[in-house]
Amino acid sequence: MRIAVITGASAGIGREFVYAVDRELRFDEIWVIARREERLQELREKCRNPIRPISLDLSDTENVKRYQALLEQEKPEIGLLINAAGCGVFGPFEEKDLDKLLMSARLNALALTAMCHVSLPYMKEGAAIVNMGSNSAWQPVPYQAVYGASKSYVLNLSRAMGRELKTRGIHVMCVCPGWIKTEFQQNAHHDDYIRYVDRWYGPDEVAEQAMKDLKKKKTVSILGHPVRRQVRLVKFLPVKLVMDIWCKQQGIQ
Ligand SMILES: NC(=O)c1ccc[n+]([C@@H]2O[C@H](COP(=O)([O-])OP(=O)(O)OC[C@H]3O[C@@H](n4cnc5c(N)ncnc54)[C@H](OP(=O)(O)O)[C@@H]3O)[C@@H](O)[C@H]2O)c1
């Protein structure tokens, strides 16, 4: 059985990845992972590929072992793994709830690491891993300190893992979009720390661009010229200046 596995499939970018994969590729099953089971079930009616909903809270990395047990039982070949589950806790670092901060770091960085690690034994030459990074991956981000750091981790992990996996013919790509209109915003912006957004993109646009970039075997997928320009600029400017500009844009100290 040849499958695709997509986390964060119940909403936003992950759900759009399910639709894009379903439109463009054929698998015996697409395994969709998130906490909200009913949202995952709905995908069954909307997709042509058979969908297997797997309800898991990935912020508890122990739960990745349940996915691993399923792999051991079914022994599928994983053609594509997309790690899109993620969340953000925005606001002053010292004022944010520690449990929430740790939960976001576990979900964004550690669960993604574990998903890659337990999936790799089931991947062959030609398979691919797509990890959701962010535009926040390229710089330290005050008032999103843990989120930005977790996304830098994802970017560096993806690049290093991709380099190692070249020998096995497995491609790894990190998706680093700017601002995307999804539920993420309501979940993360509890205390109005994002006041300036240059441009919103749609989650469908991110998935579409990523699928195109995956075919071209890009290692990083960035949607939109303004975001690409910003990434280039950030590489040349001193880190302190980049953080000062960010704070000034957001109207914070
Ligand atoms: N939106 C943006 O502006 C933006 C920009 C750059 C990068 N990103 C990244 O893109 C990815 C997707 O974000 P999004 O905007 O699509 O967010 P979203 O609409 O909030 O969707 C997040 C997805 O992750 C799942 N998820 C959240 N917590 C989970 C947990 N503990 N266990 C398992 N699944 C969990 C959610 O499903 P359940 O709630 O059903 O579990 C949902 O399917 C994230 O990694 C995010 O950091 C987003």
The ligand as an SDF file (V2000), in Angstrom:
LIG
                    3D

 48 52  0  0  0  0  0  0  0  0999 V2000
   -1.1520   31.0830    8.9980 N   0  0  0  0  0  0  0  0  0  0  0  0
    0.0210   31.6840    8.8140 C   0  0  0  0  0  0  0  0  0  0  0  0
    0.1210   32.9370    8.7250 O   0  0  0  0  0  0  0  0  0  0  0  0
    1.2650   30.8330    8.7070 C   0  0  0  0  0  0  0  0  0  0  0  0
    2.4090   31.4320    8.1640 C   0  0  0  0  0  0  0  0  0  0  0  0
    3.5640   30.6870    8.0600 C   0  0  0  0  0  0  0  0  0  0  0  0
    3.5880   29.3670    8.4860 C   0  0  0  0  0  0  0  0  0  0  0  0
    2.4750   28.8120    9.0190 N   0  0  0  0  0  0  0  0  0  0  0  0
    2.5660   27.4080    9.4750 C   0  0  0  0  0  0  0  0  0  0  0  0
    1.7310   26.5960    8.6780 O   0  0  0  0  0  0  0  0  0  0  0  0
    1.2830   25.4730    9.4300 C   0  0  0  0  0  0  0  0  0  0  0  0
   -0.2290   25.3930    9.3260 C   0  0  0  0  0  0  0  0  0  0  0  0
   -0.7740   26.5790    9.8850 O   0  0  0  0  0  0  0  0  0  0  0  0
   -2.2170   27.0900    9.5160 P   0  0  0  0  0  0  0  0  0  0  0  0
   -2.1240   28.5350    9.2520 O   0  0  0  0  0  0  0  0  0  0  0  0
   -2.8430   26.1960    8.5070 O   0  0  0  0  0  0  0  0  0  0  0  0
   -2.9110   26.9100   10.9490 O   0  0  0  0  0  0  0  0  0  0  0  0
   -4.3800   26.3900   11.3450 P   0  0  0  0  0  0  0  0  0  0  0  0
   -5.3870   26.8120   10.3620 O   0  0  0  0  0  0  0  0  0  0  0  0
   -4.5400   26.7880   12.7810 O   0  0  0  0  0  0  0  0  0  0  0  0
   -4.2180   24.7970   11.2480 O   0  0  0  0  0  0  0  0  0  0  0  0
   -3.3530   24.1350   12.1260 C   0  0  0  0  0  0  0  0  0  0  0  0
   -3.5230   22.6500   11.9320 C   0  0  0  0  0  0  0  0  0  0  0  0
   -2.6850   21.9990   12.8890 O   0  0  0  0  0  0  0  0  0  0  0  0
   -3.4800   21.0990   13.6410 C   0  0  0  0  0  0  0  0  0  0  0  0
   -3.0120   21.0440   15.0200 N   0  0  0  0  0  0  0  0  0  0  0  0
   -2.9250   22.0750   15.9050 C   0  0  0  0  0  0  0  0  0  0  0  0
   -2.5400   21.6220   17.0960 N   0  0  0  0  0  0  0  0  0  0  0  0
   -2.3860   20.2780   16.9650 C   0  0  0  0  0  0  0  0  0  0  0  0
   -2.0230   19.2390   17.8550 C   0  0  0  0  0  0  0  0  0  0  0  0
   -1.7330   19.4960   19.1450 N   0  0  0  0  0  0  0  0  0  0  0  0
   -1.9710   17.9670   17.3930 N   0  0  0  0  0  0  0  0  0  0  0  0
   -2.2720   17.7000   16.1020 C   0  0  0  0  0  0  0  0  0  0  0  0
   -2.6270   18.6340   15.2090 N   0  0  0  0  0  0  0  0  0  0  0  0
   -2.6860   19.9000   15.6400 C   0  0  0  0  0  0  0  0  0  0  0  0
   -4.8830   21.6880   13.5930 C   0  0  0  0  0  0  0  0  0  0  0  0
   -5.8450   20.6520   13.7600 O   0  0  0  0  0  0  0  0  0  0  0  0
   -6.6570   20.3570   15.1060 P   0  0  0  0  0  0  0  0  0  0  0  0
   -6.9560   21.6660   15.7630 O   0  0  0  0  0  0  0  0  0  0  0  0
   -7.8600   19.6330   14.6000 O   0  0  0  0  0  0  0  0  0  0  0  0
   -5.7580   19.4820   15.9040 O   0  0  0  0  0  0  0  0  0  0  0  0
   -4.9280   22.1930   12.1730 C   0  0  0  0  0  0  0  0  0  0  0  0
   -5.2510   21.1410   11.3050 O   0  0  0  0  0  0  0  0  0  0  0  0
    1.7880   25.7050   10.8590 C   0  0  0  0  0  0  0  0  0  0  0  0
    2.9600   24.9590   11.0500 O   0  0  0  0  0  0  0  0  0  0  0  0
    2.0980   27.1890   10.9050 C   0  0  0  0  0  0  0  0  0  0  0  0
    3.1020   27.4870   11.8140 O   0  0  0  0  0  0  0  0  0  0  0  0
    1.3060   29.5080    9.1200 C   0  0  0  0  0  0  0  0  0  0  0  0
  1  2  1  0
  2  3  2  0
  2  4  1  0
  4  5  1  0
  4 48  2  0
  5  6  2  0
  6  7  1  0
  7  8  2  0
  8  9  1  0
  8 48  1  0
  9 10  1  0
  9 46  1  0
 10 11  1  0
 11 12  1  0
 11 44  1  0
 12 13  1  0
 13 14  1  0
 14 15  2  0
 14 16  1  0
 14 17  1  0
 17 18  1  0
 18 19  2  0
 18 20  1  0
 18 21  1  0
 21 22  1  0
 22 23  1  0
 23 24  1  0
 23 42  1  0
 24 25  1  0
 25 26  1  0
 25 36  1  0
 26 27  1  0
 26 35  1  0
 27 28  2  0
 28 29  1  0
 29 30  1  0
 29 35  2  0
 30 31  1  0
 30 32  2  0
 32 33  1  0
 33 34  2  0
 34 35  1  0
 36 37  1  0
 36 42  1  0
 37 38  1  0
 38 39  2  0
 38 40  1  0
 38 41  1  0
 42 43  1  0
 44 45  1  0
 44 46  1  0
 46 47  1  0
M  CHG  2   8   1  16  -1
M  END
$$$$
